[in-house]
Amino acid sequence: MKGKVMVLEDDTVLAEQIALILKNNEYEVQLASNSDTFFAQLRTFKPDVILVDVFLVGSRLNGIQVLKYIKENLDFNYKVIVISGEVTTEQIRQIRELGAYHFLEKGPNFNIEQLLFHIDNAINLKRQEEQNLDLQIEYLNLKRQFTQAFPFIGESATINKVRNQLIKFAEADEDVLILGENGTGKEVAANFFYINSRRFGKPFHTIFCSALNESIIERELFGQEKGINGLSDRPYIGLFEKCSEGILFLDEITNLSLNAQAKILRAIENKEIHVVGGSVKKVNTRLILTSNTDIKTFSDPSRFRKDFFYRIEGNIIQIPPLRERGDDIILLMNYFINSYADYYHQSDHLELNSIKDELLTYKWPGNVRELKNFCKYICINEREINNQTILRHLHNKMIQSINETTTGMEKYFYIHNLKHSTAAFERDYILHFLKENNYSVSKTAKVIGLERTTLYKKIKALGLNNVLREN
Ligand SMILES: Nc1ncnc2c1ncn2[C@@H]1O[C@H](COP(=O)(O)OP(=O)(O)OP(=O)(O)O)[C@@H](O)[C@H]1O
């Protein structure tokens, strides 16, 4: 069956003739002689094409009114072909404006071949439109899934600027270099670039440059013909070819040797690769490069090729560290805690704004990754999450980090909060005497003049239970 055709025609003899020819040409046909029976059958029959006469004797609506109703009220993709003998120029204009697929005159020039030709084309067009719509829906679903899997949280001015730059370069189909400290979200940014590029849906591969040593680099990037170096009876497809039309993400580009950088530069400049042991192939591969080093590294010719840098220097995106993103810390924390809390247990509604200053006192050297792991740790270790529990863990984190870098009284001055600073001192003090007394709570309590239960409560509040458990 080629498709379904519904015929609205008051001349029943003509209608039967058309139906016979259509059936002989493998169409399924439904006839109606007036608008009421037509609409009564339309929804169940679901035609691909509707043939409609303009003048319909004994019908409530004429053909043009039927066409108007279909276009204005029904969202199904019907293709309407209007056939009529006596129409005015004004009616033809109306038929066109109402979006009929075609108008055919019944006059002496009317022939059935012509009708079949237009029905065939209308059905092909409809199928194509449906296919395109399916592809569009599939594409949008993929985009939604990808965006959910790699959320890019943040509304601060600096992050919005990064987002705009990424969109601009992605839309312009440019190679980019993304710089930022560890854990700032360079991979998140790379995924955002991909989602917003016209290459979305095409291959996207990530390679950690430190994993590419000199002996395998050419094969991995550019591929190898079969039988070369006594290897394999099949050609090896390199990443540049795999990602042709798509994106190759080279993570930590400065870990590549200058020699390897030269080969990559050649590949993007000439848009071709030299497969090991053989042919030259054309490729159209977009590159996202990242590095956690300072921009200065790129002007050091012993780390990065100058010619490569000149090629990319206009397309550098700097991801700011978390400590420079202001309120984003609240958005990120809410997001992480909610997603982990969903996973482990229910949490109360968090009002993180009231502890924002304290959250920002800590510098988060590990950036978003550190914040994410911090949230996960709290969600795993706390039954109930509220600002107090968060502050307690933050506080321990601050003390730990200060202990790692500072000695003497000075370290307490880093905490600009008397309560926290006192707690830091208490923690060090209790730890010192616990150690001296072999981690016995009773002995330590005696030595420092506290009730055993009071000391126990303090140990818990200061998050020192782990120390007891481990010793
Ligand atoms: N803006 C953000 N929104 C949501 N999650 C983020 C964001 N930025 C980073 N993350 C999360 O933080 C973690 C670290 O991010 P990512 O791996 O992108 O950082 P990176 O800069 O590439 O790190 P590295 O330098 O170590 O390679 C990931 O789990 C990521 O999902």
The ligand as a MOL file (V3000), in Angstrom:
LIG
                    3D

  0  0  0     0  0            999 V3000
M  V30 BEGIN CTAB
M  V30 COUNTS 31 33 0 0 0
M  V30 BEGIN ATOM
M  V30 1 N 29.5770 24.2880 36.5350 0
M  V30 2 C 29.4360 23.0250 36.9470 0
M  V30 3 N 28.2030 22.5130 37.1530 0
M  V30 4 C 28.0540 21.2550 37.6060 0
M  V30 5 N 29.0760 20.4230 37.8670 0
M  V30 6 C 30.3180 20.8750 37.6710 0
M  V30 7 C 30.5660 22.1880 37.2030 0
M  V30 8 N 31.8920 22.3630 37.1030 0
M  V30 9 C 32.4530 21.2210 37.4810 0
M  V30 10 N 31.5250 20.3150 37.8360 0
M  V30 11 C 31.7660 18.9620 38.3540 0
M  V30 12 O 33.0120 18.9910 39.0420 0
M  V30 13 C 33.8340 17.8850 38.6820 0
M  V30 14 C 35.1240 18.3880 38.0350 0
M  V30 15 O 34.7950 18.9790 36.7880 0
M  V30 16 P 35.7050 18.7630 35.4890 0
M  V30 17 O 36.1930 17.3510 35.4090 0
M  V30 18 O 34.9690 19.2950 34.3380 0
M  V30 19 O 36.8970 19.7040 35.8720 0
M  V30 20 P 38.2860 19.8890 35.1130 0
M  V30 21 O 38.6000 21.3200 35.1630 0
M  V30 22 O 38.2100 19.2470 33.7660 0
M  V30 23 O 39.2410 19.0680 36.0570 0
M  V30 24 P 40.7550 18.5750 35.7730 0
M  V30 25 O 41.5890 19.7850 35.6380 0
M  V30 26 O 41.1000 17.7930 36.9750 0
M  V30 27 O 40.7050 17.7420 34.5340 0
M  V30 28 C 33.0160 17.0250 37.7540 0
M  V30 29 O 32.4180 15.9990 38.5210 0
M  V30 30 C 31.9570 17.9620 37.2230 0
M  V30 31 O 30.7870 17.2790 36.9410 0
M  V30 END ATOM
M  V30 BEGIN BOND
M  V30 1 1 1 2
M  V30 2 1 2 3
M  V30 3 2 2 7
M  V30 4 2 3 4
M  V30 5 1 4 5
M  V30 6 2 5 6
M  V30 7 1 6 7
M  V30 8 1 6 10
M  V30 9 1 7 8
M  V30 10 2 8 9
M  V30 11 1 9 10
M  V30 12 1 10 11
M  V30 13 1 11 12
M  V30 14 1 11 30
M  V30 15 1 12 13
M  V30 16 1 13 14
M  V30 17 1 13 28
M  V30 18 1 14 15
M  V30 19 1 15 16
M  V30 20 2 16 17
M  V30 21 1 16 18
M  V30 22 1 16 19
M  V30 23 1 19 20
M  V30 24 2 20 21
M  V30 25 1 20 22
M  V30 26 1 20 23
M  V30 27 1 23 24
M  V30 28 2 24 25
M  V30 29 1 24 26
M  V30 30 1 24 27
M  V30 31 1 28 29
M  V30 32 1 28 30
M  V30 33 1 30 31
M  V30 END BOND
M  V30 END CTAB
M  END
